[in-house]
């Protein structure tokens, strides 16, 4: 089955009985011929305003999107969906979630009507053995997902589903869980982590919002050290981020925006190259650093 036929088959799912077994959905994805391995992304998503602005970071996402073959689906691990346990969205038509406040009405009016992928959600549930994965029908696409995906695929013609972050688990757990997603790369799924590797909203320099590429010394130090670890394949120290000193403590006051990076890195194979882009600081305490693997 080629990708076009696969995507068409997804459109038939609303007409299939609700009692359809997960194994039947699994069989649909298994008929999709193995593809060349899709790359993996980590995107520093920054402010929700990036969804409607045209700046250098948006241009960076668009440029990367043009280098990637159109995927059969996108699996996004977003900083903005934390749960007790692990879930994947499995609805046909995920809603656009505006999970923020204090922004212009223009931003709240944005909809990203990409279809979901119940079949790949079921496939994900099947391949993960580390934990039980729930199939979620309530969440949708949060801004950590749609605000960046809309620039990669503005026509909203690629199915998108999300995986949640279990907030009760340590970094090593997330890294190991992510490794179990590797099979999806060979089935045309673009796996994407979305967060910010330096993200401390409490220390934003509000007087530097319009200043280009401004970061506190500790933010630059942490960002540079993280990049060094990434390029040297030193995932061990990135997993042990709470033991890396004061700069890391300030850069990662909570793990939500950092953990999506580990999901991306866990999928890197030994000889795969890493491309770093959008590597700038903003507002003192955030960096937009992004990467593509493969």
C-alpha positions in Angstrom: 0.0 0.0 0.0 1.5 3.4 -0.9 1.2 6.4 1.3 -1.6 8.0 -0.7 -3.7 4.9 -0.4 -2.9 4.6 3.3 -4.1 8.2 3.9 -7.3 7.5 1.9 -7.9 4.4 4.1 -7.8 6.6 7.1 -10.8 8.5 5.8 -12.8 5.4 5.9 -12.3 4.8 9.6 -15.4 6.9 10.7 -17.6 4.4 8.9 -16.0 1.4 10.6 -17.8 0.0 13.7 -16.8 1.4 17.0 -16.0 -2.1 18.2 -13.2 -2.6 15.7 -10.3 -4.3 17.5 -6.9 -2.7 17.9 -5.3 -5.6 16.1 -7.4 -4.7 13.0 -6.1 -1.1 13.1 -2.6 -2.5 13.6 -3.0 -4.7 10.5 -3.8 -1.6 8.4 -0.5 0.0 9.3 1.3 -3.3 8.8 0.2 -3.3 5.1 2.1 -0.1 4.5 5.3 -1.0 2.9 8.5 -0.2 4.8 9.8 3.2 3.8 13.2 4.8 4.1 13.7 5.9 7.6 12.2 9.2 8.5 14.3 11.8 10.3 13.5 12.9 13.9 13.0 16.5 14.9 13.3 18.6 18.1 11.8 22.0 17.6 12.2 24.8 20.1 8.7 26.3 19.8 9.0 29.4 21.9 6.1 31.8 22.1 2.7 30.8 20.7 2.9 34.0 18.6 5.3 32.1 16.4 2.2 30.5 15.0 1.1 33.7 13.2 4.4 35.5 12.8 6.9 35.3 10.0 10.3 35.5 11.7 13.7 33.8 11.4 12.5 30.8 13.6 9.4 30.3 11.5 11.6 30.4 8.4 13.9 27.8 9.9 11.0 25.4 10.5 9.7 26.0 6.9 13.2 25.3 5.5 13.5 22.1 7.4 10.0 21.0 6.3 11.1 21.4 2.6 14.0 19.0 3.2 11.8 16.1 4.5 9.7 13.7 2.4 6.1 14.2 3.2 5.3 11.8 6.1 2.5 9.3 6.4 1.8 10.9 9.8 3.4 13.0 12.5 3.8 11.9 16.1 4.4 14.9 18.3 5.7 14.8 21.9 4.8 18.2 23.2 5.9 19.9 26.4 2.2 21.0 26.9 0.6 17.6 27.4 1.5 16.1 30.8 -0.5 13.3 32.2 -0.3 10.6 34.9 0.5 7.6 32.7 1.1 7.6 28.9 -1.5 8.3 26.3 -1.7 8.9 22.5 -4.4 10.8 20.8 -6.6 8.5 18.8 -9.4 10.6 17.5 -10.3 11.2 13.8 -10.4 14.9 14.0 -8.2 16.4 16.8 -9.3 19.8 17.9 -7.0 22.8 18.0 -6.3 23.6 21.6 -5.5 27.2 22.6 -3.8 26.4 25.9 -2.5 29.9 26.7 -3.8 33.3 27.7 -3.1 37.0 27.2 -2.4 36.9 23.5 -4.2 38.7 20.6 -7.6 37.4 19.4 -5.9 36.7 16.0 -4.0 33.8 17.6 -7.1 32.3 19.3 -8.8 32.3 15.9 -6.2 30.0 14.4 -7.3 26.4 13.6 -5.1 23.6 12.4 -7.6 21.0 11.0 -5.2 18.2 10.4 -6.7 14.7 10.6 -5.7 12.4 13.4 -4.4 8.9 13.0 -6.3 6.2 15.0 -4.3 3.5 13.1 -0.9 4.8 14.0 -2.1 5.5 17.5 -3.1 1.9 17.8 0.3 0.9 16.3 2.1 3.0 18.9 0.1 1.3 21.7 1.1 -2.1 20.2 4.8 -1.5 20.0 5.4 0.0 23.4 6.0 -2.6 26.1 7.5 -0.4 28.8 4.1 0.8 30.0 0.4 0.6 29.1 -0.5 3.2 26.6 -4.0 4.7 26.7 -5.9 5.8 23.6 -7.1 9.3 24.2 -10.2 10.8 22.6 -10.3 14.1 24.5 -7.0 16.1 24.1 -6.4 17.2 20.5 -3.4 19.3 19.3 -1.9 21.7 21.8 0.1 24.8 20.8 3.4 23.0 21.3 2.3 20.9 18.4 0.2 22.9 16.0 2.1 26.2 16.3 5.1 24.6 14.6 3.5 21.8 12.5 1.4 24.4 10.7 4.6 25.9 9.3 6.0 22.6 8.2 2.7 21.5 6.5 0.5 24.6 6.1 -2.2 22.6 4.2 -2.9 20.5 7.2 -2.8 17.4 4.9 -0.7 15.2 7.1 -2.3 13.2 9.9 -1.0 14.3 13.4 -1.3 12.5 16.7 0.4 13.3 20.1 2.0 11.3 22.9 1.8 12.6 26.4 4.5 13.0 29.0 4.1 11.1 32.2 5.0 13.7 34.7 5.7 11.2 37.4 8.6 9.5 35.6 12.3 10.3 35.6 14.3 11.3 32.6 15.8 7.9 32.1 12.4 6.4 31.9 11.3 8.8 29.1 14.5 8.1 27.2 14.0 4.3 27.3 10.3 4.7 26.4 11.2 6.8 23.3 13.5 4.1 22.0 10.5 1.8 21.6 9.1 4.2 19.0 11.9 3.5 16.5 9.8 1.2 14.3 7.5 4.1 13.4 10.3 5.8 11.6 10.4 3.0 9.0 6.6 3.4 8.5 6.7 7.0 7.3 6.1 8.6 10.7 7.9 11.8 11.4 8.5 11.9 15.2 8.9 15.3 16.7 9.7 16.6 20.1 8.5 20.2 20.8 9.7 22.2 23.8 12.7 24.5 24.6 16.0 23.2 25.9 16.4 26.4 27.9 13.1 27.5 29.3 12.7 29.7 32.4 9.6 31.9 32.1 10.0 33.3 35.6 13.3 34.9 34.5 12.3 36.4 31.2 14.0 39.8 30.5 10.8 41.7 29.6 12.9 44.8 28.7 14.8 42.7 26.1 11.8 41.2 24.2 12.7 43.1 21.0 16.5 42.5 21.4 17.8 40.0 18.8 19.6 37.0 20.2 19.8 38.0 23.8 20.4 35.4 26.5 21.6 35.6 30.1 25.1 34.2 30.7 23.7 31.1 32.4 21.3 30.5 29.5 24.1 30.7 26.9 26.3 28.4 29.1 23.6 25.8 29.4 22.7 25.9 25.8 26.3 25.5 24.6 26.9 22.7 27.0 23.8 20.9 25.8 24.8 21.2 22.2 28.3 19.8 23.0 26.7 16.8 24.7 24.3 16.4 21.7 27.1 16.5 19.1 29.3 14.2 21.1 26.4 11.6 21.6 26.7 12.1 25.3 23.2 11.3 26.1 24.1 10.1 29.6 24.8 13.6 30.9 21.8 15.0 29.1 19.6 12.4 30.9 21.3 13.4 34.2 20.5 17.1 33.6 19.9 17.7 37.4 23.6 17.0 38.1 25.1 19.4 35.6 25.3 22.5 37.7 23.7 25.9 38.3 23.3 26.9 34.7 21.3 23.7 34.0 19.2 24.2 37.1 18.2 27.7 35.9 17.7 26.5 32.3 15.5 23.6 33.3 13.5 24.7 36.4 10.9 22.0 35.4 11.3 19.1 33.0 8.3 19.6 30.7 10.0 21.6 28.0 13.2 19.6 28.2 12.0 16.0 28.1 10.8 16.2 24.4 14.5 16.6 23.6 15.3 13.3 25.1 12.5 11.6 23.1 14.3 12.9 19.9 17.8 11.9 21.0 16.8 8.4 22.1 15.9 7.7 18.5 19.3 8.6 17.1 21.2 5.7 15.6 24.9 5.5 15.8 25.9 6.9 12.4 23.1 9.4 12.0 24.1 13.1 11.7 22.6 15.9 13.8 21.8 19.3 12.2 21.3 22.2 14.6 19.3 25.2 13.5 17.4 28.2 15.0 20.2 28.3 17.6 19.5 31.6 19.3 18.4 32.9 22.7 15.4 35.1 23.2 14.2 37.2 26.1 17.2 36.2 28.2 15.9 32.9 29.5 14.8 30.9 26.5 16.6 29.3 23.6 15.0 28.4 20.3 17.7 25.8 19.5 16.3 23.0 17.3 17.7 19.9 15.7 17.1 17.3 13.0 18.5 13.8 13.2 18.9 11.7 10.0 
